[in-house]
Amino acid sequence: MKLKFNTSEPGLWVSGVTHASLLAAALIGLSVGTEFPPAEEGIPVEIITDNQLSQITKGEKTAKEVQPKPRAERVADKTELKDPGEDKRDAPAPPKRPAEMKVAEKEEPVAAQPPPPAPPTRSQEEKAAQAKAEEEKKLQEKAEAEAIEKAKAAEQAKIEAEAKAKAEAEAKAKADAEAKKIAEAKAKAKAEAEAKAKAEAEKKLAEAKAKEEAEAKARKEAQLAKKLDMGDLKQFLDSKEKNQSTGATGPEVQKTAALGTATGSSAKLSPSLRDALIGILVSQIERCYSAPISASGGQVTAPILDIRLNQDGSLSTEPRILQAGSSSTDRAVADAAVRAIRKCRQFEIPAKFVPYYADWKVLNVQFDPPLS
């Protein structure tokens, strides 16, 4: 595996600077080192005995050879030696040497001192410096090799640690994904169950509400059937103000009388078509209807409204209340229904009802407000 050096790590730079500093210091120390002292010439020494020392005589500097006898300019005078004869008395014996006195031992010759070693030459200094430099180079190479080995070991440890961390992260991510998937499946199943239960509850509630509305509507219709008769309706209409215009109405003013049919009668709506048309109008009024606050959650009497329409479905006159309950809530509901008709204003009439316009241009509609 190829070793990658990361120049951003401080260890590499510190090692390089340290080795360079040591090498520079060694070279400077060798160049400015103290010189060896100059070599002194050796002096030859000879060992002589006491007798030889006593026989030494002063020589002459001009002599060419060493003579066994000293120099003599003339022969010395000879003296005749006489017989000593005998003295009248004996001469005293010479004094004896004391017993404790010993003859001086013969001095041992002094060993010649070895000559001092010759000073190292320039080549020796260079060889020593070269050897020292080589030793330092070897040490530096060894240190660099150790640093490289350490870097390799650290890099390998780092790679192994990263691989281990990556494997652990992948395992953790996989476990988290599986746990998340399981949790999502559980949440989805729970949400579906809740949605199903909610839908069933809403369905039951809607059915109960529809049933209640149908029952309430049937009760109200029964009550109205009992209260409303033609005499009451005539009395109610007579009590109201008459319309400002008593003539025929239409989408535009037409003073000329229209040519009628031979029989003078127009098509009539069947009971089923009339109920269907009233249902269409009531559904449109409900979209524009806003229930008053007092009518929320209470029982109200459905008002009967007088609605007059043009052939295109627009209002020909303002809607009126034909009958309403006696309570303030009933009156508020009737007023709200009138406002809803004004708000809708333009009703959508299916084309199949157009031929029966003469029969539905004036309608008395019982408006049963929706439950809020």
C-alpha positions in Angstrom: 0.0 0.0 0.0 1.4 3.4 -1.0 2.0 5.7 1.9 0.5 9.1 1.6 2.2 12.0 3.3 -0.1 14.6 4.7 1.7 18.0 4.7 -0.9 19.5 7.0 0.3 17.3 9.9 2.8 19.0 12.2 4.9 15.9 13.0 6.5 15.8 9.5 7.5 19.4 9.6 8.9 19.2 13.2 11.0 16.1 12.4 12.4 17.7 9.2 13.3 21.0 10.9 15.0 19.1 13.9 17.2 16.9 11.7 18.2 19.9 9.5 19.2 21.9 12.6 21.3 19.0 14.0 23.2 18.6 10.7 23.9 22.3 10.4 25.2 22.5 14.0 27.5 19.5 13.4 29.0 21.1 10.2 29.5 24.5 11.9 31.2 22.8 14.9 33.6 20.9 12.7 34.5 24.1 10.7 35.3 26.2 13.8 37.0 23.5 16.0 40.3 24.3 17.8 43.5 23.3 16.0 45.9 20.8 17.5 49.1 22.2 19.1 52.2 22.1 16.9 54.4 19.1 17.2 57.6 19.5 19.2 60.8 17.9 18.0 62.1 15.1 20.2 65.5 15.4 22.0 67.7 12.2 22.1 68.7 11.2 25.6 71.5 8.8 26.6 72.0 7.1 30.0 75.6 7.2 31.5 77.0 5.8 34.8 78.8 7.7 37.6 82.2 6.6 36.4 81.4 7.9 32.9 80.2 11.1 34.3 83.4 11.6 36.3 85.5 11.0 33.2 83.7 13.5 31.2 85.9 16.4 30.1 85.1 19.6 28.4 85.6 19.1 24.7 86.1 21.6 22.0 83.6 22.6 19.4 86.2 22.5 16.6 87.2 18.9 17.3 86.3 16.5 14.6 86.6 13.2 16.4 86.3 12.0 20.0 89.7 11.1 21.5 90.1 8.6 24.2 92.5 10.8 26.1 92.3 14.4 27.0 94.3 17.0 25.1 97.9 17.7 26.4 100.1 20.5 25.0 103.4 19.2 26.7 104.7 16.2 28.7 104.4 16.6 32.4 107.6 16.5 34.6 108.5 13.1 36.1 109.1 13.0 39.8 111.2 10.3 41.3 109.6 8.3 44.0 111.7 7.5 46.9 111.5 4.4 49.1 109.3 5.3 52.0 111.3 3.3 54.4 110.2 2.7 57.9 108.9 5.3 60.4 109.8 5.2 64.0 106.3 4.8 64.9 103.3 3.2 63.2 101.0 5.4 61.3 97.4 5.5 62.7 95.0 3.3 60.9 92.4 5.1 58.8 88.9 5.3 60.3 86.5 2.6 59.4 83.2 3.2 57.7 80.3 2.9 60.1 78.5 -0.4 59.8 75.1 1.2 59.2 76.4 3.1 56.2 75.8 1.3 53.0 77.2 1.9 49.7 74.9 3.8 47.5 73.2 1.5 45.2 74.0 1.9 41.6 71.4 4.1 40.0 69.2 2.4 37.6 69.2 3.9 34.1 66.2 6.1 33.5 64.0 4.7 30.7 63.7 6.9 27.7 60.3 8.7 27.4 58.4 7.7 24.3 58.1 10.6 21.9 54.7 12.4 21.9 52.3 11.3 19.2 52.4 13.2 16.0 49.6 15.7 15.6 46.9 14.6 13.2 47.2 15.8 9.7 44.6 17.5 7.6 43.6 14.3 5.9 43.0 12.7 9.3 40.7 15.6 10.4 38.8 15.3 7.1 38.4 11.5 7.6 37.2 12.1 11.2 34.7 14.7 10.1 33.6 12.5 7.2 33.2 9.6 9.6 31.2 11.7 12.0 29.0 13.1 9.2 28.4 9.5 8.0 27.5 8.5 11.6 25.1 11.4 11.9 23.7 10.6 8.5 23.1 7.0 9.5 21.4 8.2 12.7 19.3 10.6 10.7 18.3 7.9 8.2 17.5 5.6 11.1 15.4 8.3 12.7 13.6 9.0 9.4 13.0 5.3 8.9 11.5 5.1 12.4 9.4 8.2 11.7 8.2 6.6 8.4 7.4 3.4 10.2 5.5 5.3 12.9 3.6 7.3 10.2 2.8 4.1 8.4 1.5 2.5 11.6 -0.5 5.7 12.4 -1.9 5.8 8.9 -2.9 2.1 9.0 -4.5 2.6 12.5 -6.3 5.7 11.1 -7.6 3.7 8.1 -8.7 0.8 10.3 -10.4 3.2 12.7 -12.2 5.0 9.8 -13.3 1.6 8.3 -14.6 0.5 11.7 -16.4 3.8 12.2 -17.8 3.6 8.7 -19.0 0.0 9.3 -20.6 1.0 12.6 -22.3 4.1 11.0 -23.6 1.9 8.1 -24.9 -0.7 10.6 -26.5 2.0 12.7 -28.0 3.7 9.6 -29.4 0.4 8.5 -30.8 -0.4 11.9 -32.3 3.1 12.1 -33.8 2.7 8.6 -35.4 -0.6 9.5 -36.7 0.8 12.8 -38.1 3.8 10.9 -39.6 1.6 8.3 -41.3 -0.5 11.0 -42.4 2.6 12.9 -43.8 4.1 9.6 -45.7 0.8 8.9 -47.1 0.8 12.4 -48.1 4.5 12.1 -49.6 3.9 8.7 -51.6 1.0 9.9 -52.7 3.0 13.0 -53.6 6.0 10.8 -55.6 3.7 8.4 -57.4 2.1 11.3 -58.2 5.5 12.8 -59.3 6.9 9.5 -61.5 3.9 8.9 -63.0 4.2 12.4 -63.4 7.9 11.9 -65.1 7.4 8.5 -67.4 4.8 10.0 -68.2 7.2 12.9 -68.8 10.0 10.5 -71.0 7.8 8.3 -73.0 6.8 11.3 -73.2 10.4 12.4 -74.3 11.5 9.0 -76.9 8.8 8.8 -78.2 9.7 12.2 -78.2 13.4 11.3 -80.0 12.7 8.0 -82.5 10.6 9.8 -83.0 13.3 12.4 -83.4 16.0 9.8 -85.9 13.9 7.9 -87.9 13.3 11.0 -87.7 17.0 12.0 -88.8 18.0 8.5 -91.7 15.5 8.6 -92.8 16.9 12.0 -92.6 20.5 10.7 -94.5 19.7 7.6 -97.2 18.0 9.7 -97.4 21.0 12.0 -97.6 23.4 9.0 -100.3 21.2 7.4 -102.3 21.5 10.6 -101.8 25.3 10.9 -101.9 26.4 7.3 -105.2 26.4 5.4 -106.5 28.5 2.7 -108.4 30.9 5.0 -105.3 31.6 7.1 -103.2 32.1 3.9 -105.8 34.5 2.4 -106.0 36.4 5.7 -102.2 36.6 5.8 -101.9 37.9 2.2 -104.6 40.5 2.8 -102.7 41.8 5.8 -99.6 42.5 3.8 -99.0 45.6 1.8 -99.9 45.3 -1.9 -97.2 45.3 -4.5 -96.4 48.7 -5.9 -96.9 47.2 -9.4 -99.9 45.0 -10.0 -99.2 44.4 -13.7 -97.5 41.4 -15.3 -93.7 41.1 -14.9 -91.1 40.0 -17.3 -87.4 40.3 -18.1 -88.2 43.7 -19.9 -91.1 46.1 -20.1 -93.5 45.0 -22.9 -96.7 47.2 -23.2 -98.1 45.3 -26.1 -100.2 42.3 -25.1 -98.9 39.0 -26.1 -100.9 36.7 -28.3 -102.3 34.0 -26.2 -103.2 30.4 -27.0 -106.6 29.4 -28.3 -107.5 27.7 -25.0 -105.9 30.4 -22.8 -104.0 27.8 -20.7 -100.2 27.0 -20.4 -98.3 23.9 -19.5 -98.5 22.9 -15.9 -95.8 21.3 -13.7 -96.5 17.9 -12.4 -96.2 17.4 -8.6 -92.9 15.6 -8.9 -91.4 18.3 -11.2 -92.6 21.0 -8.9 -91.0 19.3 -5.9 -87.8 18.8 -7.9 -87.7 22.5 -8.9 -88.3 23.6 -5.3 -85.6 21.3 -4.1 -83.2 22.9 -6.6 -84.0 26.4 -5.5 -83.8 25.4 -1.8 -80.3 23.8 -2.3 -79.1 27.1 -3.9 -80.6 29.2 -1.1 -78.9 27.0 1.5 -75.5 27.8 -0.2 -76.2 31.5 0.4 -77.7 31.1 3.8 -76.0 32.2 7.0 -77.8 31.0 10.2 -78.3 33.6 12.9 -76.5 33.0 16.2 -79.8 32.6 18.1 -80.9 29.8 15.8 -77.9 27.5 16.5 -79.0 24.1 18.0 -82.6 25.1 18.6 -85.9 24.1 17.1 -87.3 26.6 14.7 -90.4 26.8 12.5 -89.6 26.7 8.8 -90.8 30.0 7.1 -92.8 30.1 3.9 -91.3 32.5 1.3 -92.9 34.1 -1.7 -90.3 34.0 -4.6 -91.1 35.5 -8.0 -88.7 34.8 -10.9 -88.0 35.8 -14.4 -87.6 33.2 -17.1 -83.8 33.4 -16.8 -84.0 32.6 -13.1 -83.4 36.1 -11.8 -85.7 37.8 -9.2 -88.5 39.7 -10.7 -89.5 41.2 -7.3 -88.1 41.2 -3.8 -88.8 38.0 -1.9 -91.4 38.1 0.9 -92.2 36.2 4.1 -95.6 34.6 3.8 -95.5 32.8 7.1 -93.0 32.5 10.0 -93.0 31.4 13.6 -94.0 33.7 16.4 -90.7 33.6 18.3 -87.8 36.0 17.7 -85.7 33.1 16.6 -88.2 32.0 14.0 -88.4 35.6 12.7 -84.6 35.8 12.6 -84.4 32.6 10.6 -87.1 33.9 8.1 -85.1 37.2 7.7 -81.9 35.3 7.1 -83.7 33.2 4.4 -84.8 36.4 2.6 -81.2 37.7 2.7 -80.0 34.4 1.3 -82.5 34.7 -1.7 -81.3 38.3 -2.3 -77.7 37.1 -2.2 -78.3 34.3 -4.7 -80.5 36.6 -6.8 -79.8 34.6 -10.0 -81.0 31.0 -9.8 -79.9 28.3 -12.1 -83.1 26.8 -13.7 -82.6 23.6 -15.7 -83.7 23.8 -19.3 -86.4 21.2 -18.9 -88.4 23.6 -16.7 -88.4 26.5 -19.2 -91.6 25.4 -20.9 -93.4 25.5 -17.6 -92.3 29.1 -16.7 -95.9 30.3 -16.3 -96.4 27.7 -13.6 -93.2 28.4 -11.6 -92.7 32.2 -12.1 -94.4 32.6 -8.7 -93.5 30.0 -6.1 -94.3 29.6 -2.4 -91.3 27.8 -1.0 -91.0 26.4 2.5 -87.4 26.9 3.6 -86.2 24.4 6.2 -82.9 25.9 7.4 -80.0 23.4 7.6 -78.9 22.3 11.0 -75.7 24.1 12.0 
